[in-house]
Every structure is written in C-alpha cells, then in structure tokens.
Amino acid sequence: MKIVSFLPSATEILYALNLGRAVHGVSHECDYPPQVTRKPVVMQANFPSQDLSDRQIDRRVREALQRGRELYRIDQVLLERIAPDLIVTQKLCDVCAVSTDTVQAAIRGISPRPKVLSLHPHSLEGVFEDIVSVGKLTGKTEWAKRYADSLRRRVVRVREKTRGLPRRRVFSMEWCDPIMNAGHWIPEMVWIAGGVEGLSEKGKPSVRIPWEKVRRYNPEVLLIMPCGFSMRQSVERAKTLSRLPGWRDLLAVRMKQVYCLDGSSYYNRPGPRLVEGLEIMAKLIHPEVFKTSRFKKGSVQCL
C-alpha cells in the first residue's frame, strides 16, 4: 500500500501504526518521527513564514483566505508519479493544510483514483477515533484500537489524579500577535489537567482575544504554545509579550507561572502526542500532585 500524508498529525498516526514503510509522500511540515524527513515532500507552503513576524504572518494568511488563494500547493507531478492508494488530509482548519477540494482536484489524473481520508477531530476522543479510522483503511484495525485504548488509559490516569483538586485559572495562547486563544481540544485538556480555561470554548476554533480581556481574566497559569514554530522560535516570539501594558501585573507573571511549550509537538497537532502534552500540562498546573513526572528535554521553558 502507498500512502501520502498531507498532515503532520496523520503522519505520526501512520508511524504509530507501524506504517512508515507505506508512507511515500508527506507535507513540508511533517517532521516526526525524525525518519519521516527523508520522505519525498508532496506539499509545500505558498509563502515562506520563518522570517516574518507573527503579525505579518497573520496578515498574509488572512489576505490569502479572503481572496480565495490556497496557502499550500501540491506537487502534481510527484503525486502522480507516486500514484498513492490512500491520501490522508484534513478539513479542520484552512490554515493548517491544503483543502480537501484541492486534494480532490489533484487526484483526478491518477488511475485508479486513490481513497481520501479527511480527518477533522475537535476533541481528544475525536483524535482517538481518527486513529481507528486510519487503522481500518490500512489493515491495522485491531492495532489501531489497542493503541487508541492505551492513549485513553493515560488520559484517565491524569483525570483521576486531578479529580477534586481546586481548578486553577489557565489561559492557553496559540498566537502572540495578535493574541489568539487555543481552541478545539485544548480547553478539554486544561480541564482534565486540573485547570479551567475561561477564554476559550471546548471544541471551538481558536479566535482573537483582546489583551484587555486577558488582563481582566488574570490567569494563574499562562501556557504559550505558538502554532507552527520550533521551541526556540516560540520562545523568541513569546518574549514580545512582556512589552504589553500590565504584563507584570498578571498573577501568572508574578508567580512565575508563565511557560512556553513545544506547541507543534504536543498541542497544535491532533495526533497521539497530545496525550504527552496533557501529562506535561498537568504537571505545570498541579506540580504538587505530579511530583514524579519529568519533562522531556526541550518541551517546556519557564519565561
């Protein structure tokens, strides 16, 4: 079986199901596990973003979407050469990957036409169900079910440890300029980890949040998880927040509870490592309970 993945989280799922050898093409953002970087890149971004500020990136993305322009492009020649049996993509976010319509247009010249699995999870359970969906289409149904159940058990263990604890006020920030909350599965993760996310809604997309609203909310714990950047880049971008009016007055700042997290690895992508992100989050929100837990190197930096 030949598979092309246009989504980093889908690539992680495929490798978790021992399907790495079946992956014949990936997107430019697929970087885990490390060996995936040797795979042919079938999807690229239409504009470079690494040298742009957060606000410049936000402006470019909004302008492209308003004008109906694709943020990504498919290497049509390479895709037809691979002639995949299965393409895994998403319809959750227009900013995260190529649209399903574009994928459907790209496969018209491929015979036999490949199956297209479009993932769209809004919760942890949605991610686990997507793992099983991938398993069913790749002959790994039982493996996928067992793997999804193992992830569910880890979630339950965190939930049981935080049951009855006082809920700390948390704000999870997915973008620094303009400030955006972290939506979809993040509020659920915060709740399971023993916090309460008062500036975003479970299962809903990320939206802009005025800084004054953050100041009034006055989070006890501030989790900064910029989407699409390495940890080093995220830390640099997060440092700009200290120039905001009233920053030093935030309870999270005064209590040294401001953390920059590896968003791309553990929070932004709806894949298996969200569970590891949950375990990290629980230790940050309730360190008194998760004393024996250790952070993976490079996953957290206190600001």
Secondary structure, 3 states (H helix, E strand, C coil): CCEEECCHHHHHHHHHCCCHHHEEEEECCCCCCHHHHHCCEEEEECCCCCCCCHHHHHHHHHHHHHCCCCCEEECHHHHHHHCCCEEEEECCCCCCCCCHHHHHHHCCCCCCCCEEEEECCCCHHHHHHHHHHHHHHCCCHHHHHHHHHHHHHHHHHHHHHHCCCCCEEEEEEEEECCEEECCCCHHHHHHHCCEEECCCCCCCCCCECCHHHHHHHCCCEEEECCCCCCHHHHHHHHHHHHHCCCHHHCHHHHCCCEEEECHHHHCCCCCCCHHHHHHHHHHHHCCCCCCCCCCCCCCEEEC
